[in-house]
Amino acid sequence: MSSQSQPGPSPGHRVRDFSLPELGEAAPAGAAAGQAPARPVEEGGFIPIYLQERPENPLEVAQRQADKLLASAQGQATAIRQKSQDEGYQSGYQAGLEEGVVASKARIEAACDNLGRALTVLERAREGILAVLEEEIIALVQAVTDRILLAPGAVDPDLIRRVAREAISRVAEAERLTVRLNGDDLERLREFRPRLLEGMGRLKYLDLVADPALRPGDCLVDGPQSQVDATLATRRQRIFSLLEETFHQAQRLDLAAALDQALAGPVPGDAPVPQAAPVPRPAVAQPSKAPPAASAPSAAPPEAASPELEEW
């Protein structure tokens, strides 16, 4: 077997030693356009080799996308569930509120009906009690009055002066009057006679006469056409008549009417309930005060053709 000869260097080429740093030398300035620039040489004479990034696993990419979609779906589901719960709560609250208002109205109406019936029964019982007590009260007042007026020395000695003057003023338009009194009262009135004529208009003559039939404190004034009865018995009866009239004319407290007036306003659920005003209490007529023994109406009775008896 013949040996082959090694090729020699081409003509024009110079042989030189190889070294690693020469691989990283920069390209000559006159390098041809389009050639890739030389890679930088790191310290130590090694040229770094850059590889293309490793492609991602499609399964991992799909898993991440699925996780994102799942998280988004879970968030939307949570929001929808919360919204539904809120709407359900509001709807249930409103329904419960309306049901509670209706139930409360029913209970209030039932309680008002029961209260109205109870007040009606109470009012009837009160009227019956007052009807019985009215007569007893009047009888008690009469007994106490008689006990006081009929007691010896119960009448004020000076009372006859006021009684006589008031009785005379009722018929002061006459020129002459006759005043009949108890004997003891006549003596007390003689000193007071000039003052009885003061301010009595046309009255000029006043006759004072003792009448044994009259009690202390009694007074009868006789005029040409009328007579004024100012005896204690007449004044006593007048007081009792006023008392009975006051009892009969006094306005009763109608409890049922007061309840109806209180319930006339709106009830809860129909309209806002304004600040409740106190239920006005029906006014009750106060008993008229009995006129004092010495007082008398100032109006004079009209003169008539025949004598007229006037009770005072």
PyMOL commands that set and color helices and strands:
alter all, ss='L'
color gray80, all
select helices_A, chain A and resi 20-24+58-149+159-169+183-190+193-196+232-249+255-262
alter helices_A, ss='H'
color red, helices_A
select strands_A, chain A and resi 176-181+205-210+219-222+226-229+308-311
alter strands_A, ss='S'
color yellow, strands_A
deselect
rebuild
show_as cartoon
